[in-house]
Amino acid sequence: MNEQRSCGLSSGVEFKNLAYKVQLGYKKGYKEILKSINGRFPSNKLIGILGGSGSGKSTLLNLLSGYEEGKYSGTIRTYGVDEDLKQYRKKSVYIMQDNYLQDLLTLRENMEIAADLKLGDRFGCYAKKAIIDKVISVMGLKDAIDTKTGILSGGEKKRLSVGLELINEPSILFLDEPTTGLDSSACTQFMEHLKELTVEGKTIICTIHQPSATVFNLFDEIYILQDGSCFYRGKPEDLLPCLENNGWTCPLFHNPADFAIELSINNVNIVQESVWECEEEVTKDEPCNTNKVDISDVSEYYSFKVLMKREFLKCIRNKTLTYLRLITSVMNSLTLSVIFWKVGSDASKMLFNYNFIMGFLLHLMTPSLMLTILTYPNEKLTLFREHFNRWFSLKVYYLVLTLIELPIAVS
Ligand SMILES: Nc1ncnc2c1ncn2[C@@H]1O[C@H](COP(=O)(O)OP(=O)(O)OP(=O)(O)O)[C@@H](O)[C@H]1O
């Protein structure tokens, strides 16, 4: 099974005449964020989308991954196979800039729950453990396996974010600014881990802000954006010769990435003949192998059980909040009982009965309101990440959240 999971599942992605504009408001017109750009990101490569701030890096990544729902013009597809966006999304995972993880669980628990949600019950315990062990070793997380996620270092959290998504062997990984917040050595180490994944047959596409020279040279392909247009695309080692052909020589000991981004910000235009010549070659690759684990096969009942387990663990770990909520609920019930003691048996106290019903309803509604007010803002982005990467369906998630609140509501 493992052999089947890791053999050449990756596919490249290409986009043609990709344009994206957003409406700025009533009678304020449109802003063109991407201006009819073309590109081709081959499979099994580490690809960097670079550019100055506001050049459209995140927008391009979001459109390619399907994370951005807005309307674009042009085409996005994987090589050799005409697939719609839905199919394309199924092959990829999206890893956000910030690490939205379950802080109260240990690294191992996070991995186990991700494995259960993504692989379902078609894989036995031993098979799942083998997959988890492999991912942990690939991402270099062995030493932190029993550490709570909330206290992991920034680099470890980043690697865990990637590791969680690697469990079901996605073909394409999209990462938005994965090195933000990491020091230069952690950043290089993290990018080296990503580079190793490409050897296993993954396509990794990430936006990156000012890569160091070491990180820049790790990329197989780079795509530099200049105010929504393509400034340069190709191999990193060809960047400086290309700039020199256009009359721009990078000073000695200067980071080539910084030099190119500075030029792009200063509206310098370069001509890149070799790239445009191969424009028509874009659909010649083999169709990708679709023989991969499909999360949609996991039953909702199984997802429900795993999510219940996770939420229960979180309640146990967050003892203070759970006790506080229980105590508040019990105190409210007692107060209501004392104030309205036996009012129901006295017909002369109609108004008291009305007040009691109102008070009781408020007491009943407060836990569910608190659930939304307290839990949702904290959980929102974790939910976005997990749901977007197809860990579970929304109805299962809300059912679990409602049921886990039931004991407090009943008390
Ligand atoms: N929904 C939107 N409405 C208006 N402007 C937008 C919208 N989304 C993006 N933009 C603008 O489009 C430009 C490109 O945004 P994007 O986030 O893709 O840039 P970026 O290259 O990732 O920038 P950074 O590196 O600073 O994150 C920015 O100027 C941004 O303000």
The ligand as an SDF file (V2000), in Angstrom:
LIG
                    3D

 31 33  0  0  0  0  0  0  0  0999 V2000
  -10.1840   41.7340   -2.6410 N   0  0  0  0  0  0  0  0  0  0  0  0
   -9.3470   42.7200   -2.9320 C   0  0  0  0  0  0  0  0  0  0  0  0
   -9.8050   43.9690   -3.1170 N   0  0  0  0  0  0  0  0  0  0  0  0
   -8.9780   44.9800   -3.4480 C   0  0  0  0  0  0  0  0  0  0  0  0
   -7.6540   44.8340   -3.6080 N   0  0  0  0  0  0  0  0  0  0  0  0
   -7.1300   43.6180   -3.4350 C   0  0  0  0  0  0  0  0  0  0  0  0
   -7.9470   42.4870   -3.0920 C   0  0  0  0  0  0  0  0  0  0  0  0
   -7.1520   41.3970   -2.9860 N   0  0  0  0  0  0  0  0  0  0  0  0
   -5.9030   41.8360   -3.2530 C   0  0  0  0  0  0  0  0  0  0  0  0
   -5.8890   43.1490   -3.5060 N   0  0  0  0  0  0  0  0  0  0  0  0
   -4.7180   43.9720   -3.8560 C   0  0  0  0  0  0  0  0  0  0  0  0
   -4.0560   43.3070   -4.8970 O   0  0  0  0  0  0  0  0  0  0  0  0
   -2.6500   43.4330   -4.7570 C   0  0  0  0  0  0  0  0  0  0  0  0
   -2.0070   42.0790   -4.7580 C   0  0  0  0  0  0  0  0  0  0  0  0
   -2.3720   41.3910   -3.5700 O   0  0  0  0  0  0  0  0  0  0  0  0
   -1.6070   40.0790   -3.0980 P   0  0  0  0  0  0  0  0  0  0  0  0
   -2.0530   39.7620   -1.7240 O   0  0  0  0  0  0  0  0  0  0  0  0
   -1.7680   39.0400   -4.1200 O   0  0  0  0  0  0  0  0  0  0  0  0
   -0.1030   40.5950   -3.0980 O   0  0  0  0  0  0  0  0  0  0  0  0
    1.2270   39.8940   -2.5960 P   0  0  0  0  0  0  0  0  0  0  0  0
    2.2030   39.9560   -3.7090 O   0  0  0  0  0  0  0  0  0  0  0  0
    0.9240   38.5540   -2.0230 O   0  0  0  0  0  0  0  0  0  0  0  0
    1.6600   40.8990   -1.4370 O   0  0  0  0  0  0  0  0  0  0  0  0
    2.4180   40.6200   -0.0680 P   0  0  0  0  0  0  0  0  0  0  0  0
    3.7410   40.0580   -0.4100 O   0  0  0  0  0  0  0  0  0  0  0  0
    2.5420   41.9870    0.5490 O   0  0  0  0  0  0  0  0  0  0  0  0
    1.5550   39.6800    0.7280 O   0  0  0  0  0  0  0  0  0  0  0  0
   -2.4330   44.2170   -3.4750 C   0  0  0  0  0  0  0  0  0  0  0  0
   -2.1770   45.5560   -3.8200 O   0  0  0  0  0  0  0  0  0  0  0  0
   -3.7260   44.0840   -2.7360 C   0  0  0  0  0  0  0  0  0  0  0  0
   -3.9730   45.2190   -1.9580 O   0  0  0  0  0  0  0  0  0  0  0  0
  1  2  1  0
  2  3  1  0
  2  7  2  0
  3  4  2  0
  4  5  1  0
  5  6  2  0
  6  7  1  0
  6 10  1  0
  7  8  1  0
  8  9  2  0
  9 10  1  0
 10 11  1  0
 11 12  1  0
 11 30  1  0
 12 13  1  0
 13 14  1  0
 13 28  1  0
 14 15  1  0
 15 16  1  0
 16 17  2  0
 16 18  1  0
 16 19  1  0
 19 20  1  0
 20 21  2  0
 20 22  1  0
 20 23  1  0
 23 24  1  0
 24 25  2  0
 24 26  1  0
 24 27  1  0
 28 29  1  0
 28 30  1  0
 30 31  1  0
M  END
$$$$
